[in-house]
Every structure is written in C-alpha cells, then in structure tokens.
Amino acid sequence: MNAFALKRTILLMIGAAAVTTCSAEQPKVLCTTAHGGFSVRYTLVKGTGDCANLKGGVMGVQSYVEGGPGKAPTFTKPPVAIKPAEVGDLVDKYSPMGLMPSQQASIGNFTDDKPEADGFCRVGTMSPLSLDLPAVAAMPDGKGGMTEALPAVKVKYQLSNVRFYLSAAVIGTVMGADLEYTRNDCTATYKVSGIYPTIGCEKTMTITGPDGKPMDMGTGEPNESACDPCPDPANGRPAGSMIGPDLDIECNKDALLCLPRGDAPSLRATPIICKD
C-alpha cells in the first residue's frame, strides 16, 4: 500500500469512528428554574368557602446553589424556594416580628440531576409555609388619620408534586404542582400551573389625570395581545411578552395575567414563529 492509500485509509477510519461515537442528541441540562415571579393558574380540585376562590396569582421562585464557609458549592439537585405573593403581601401589611426569610417560603430539593423522560425535573418534599398573624389595632398614621385595623388571619400553603419543565427551548420557565391551601378554618385543594415571566394583560384606556395629563386606566377586561410573544412596535410592544413561543397561553379574565391554557407544560402543537 502506497503512502497516499495508507493516509486515505486512516482518514476513513477516523471518520467512521467519529460517526459511531458522536450523537446529534442534545445533552440534557441540569435541573434548574427561572428566577423570579411565575404567573400561576389555580384549578380547584376540592373545597368550598373563601379558601376555594383562588383563580390566578404570582409565586416567586428561586433555585440556588448551596455552599458557605468551608463548604464546596453544589450545583446538582439544588434547593428550590417558592414564595406566594399573598405571603409577601401579608408580611408587608402585618409586619410580624422575628419572621425569618426562610419562614416566608416553601423549600425543597430537586430529586434528580437532569430532567426525566417526560421533560420534568421534580422537587422532593416541600416544607409547609404557614403564617399565624394576630390582629393589629388601628393606630395614628402621623397624618391626622388612623391606620386600618387588621383582623387575625391564618394562612397555610402546602405544595406537593412540584415540577419544572426543561427542554432546549423551555429551560425551567414552566412549573406544575398540587396545592393544599388553608385560610383560617377553610381548606381547599388545587392543581397549579405556572409560567415565567409574570406578564399582566389588563386592557387599558387613556383618560385625563388629575394633573391634566393623559394616563392609562385599567378597564377590568383582558387584553390577549399582551401575551403575544412577538414584538409589535406599532402598538407599543417592541419586545413582545417575552413568554416562550412554544407555550400555549391565554390572558386569564379572572387574574388578568398571561397564564397557561392547560396543565404544565402547556405546549403548543406548533411554536409561534415571529415575523421579522
């Protein structure tokens, strides 16, 4: 075999080895979440009374790396903290003493390093999140009036079956969960489906403000175009909703938020393709 033929044979062997050892399949990303507010849709499963009226809202979500002095950071199976907006509102309103930030969120760890076959990264047992707030009497507000008197209130969120969907196009921006929600003596259960980021979609109208300048006022009606992922500069939406074009969403008329139309992952059969 001459030198040219030998070189050609070696190159063919290298090429064949590359074909057998390489794969076009994308490696799976590590389990993680988007960081920030998720708009969530509550679907009632069981319950009646005041606790059974949840329709939609916001949950703050954060996955983070554990570590500290003398402890190496861990990037696999990280903790996930979830804080419903209602909890933050109550803490701001009642200003309870001695309540640590860790007591204001439900926390659990991912159970896997990477998504399972169905695309979900599941979170293990979540800590219960409870607030037991005593009544607050009205007090002088320093402006000649009085603050609002607040009744005692108990609220509890017990999340379970928490999961986040991950793919090449949807990286931790979709969540699903089950929720047992208690307010005072009333308890109800819900299915939860959420997406990131939180986008409001209330239709507005322009009115003249107290200062004589034009201002926007909410109408209480849904504005479906606010959820469109495609930019629309002509109508004041230069960047679109920033919600993934793979996700099937709607402007929920009760919450006036862009929410998943179905259960997580609520994917479209065909992703939206925005025009240039």
Buried (B, 14 or more C-beta within 10 A) or exposed (E): EEEEEEEEEEEEEEEEEEEEEEEEEEEBBBBBBBEEBBBBBBBBEEBEEEBBBBBBBBBBBBBBEEEEEEEEEEEEBBBBBBBBBBBBEBBEEBEBEEEEEEBBBBBBBBBBBEBBEEBBBBBBEBBEBBBEBEEBEEEEEEEEEEEEEBEEBEBBBBBBBBBBBBBEEBBBBBBBBBBBBBBBEBBBBBBBBBBBBBBBBBBBEEEEEEEEEEEEEEEEEBBEBBBBBBBBEEEEBEEBBEBBBBBBBBBBBEBBBBBBEEEBBBBEEEBBEEEE
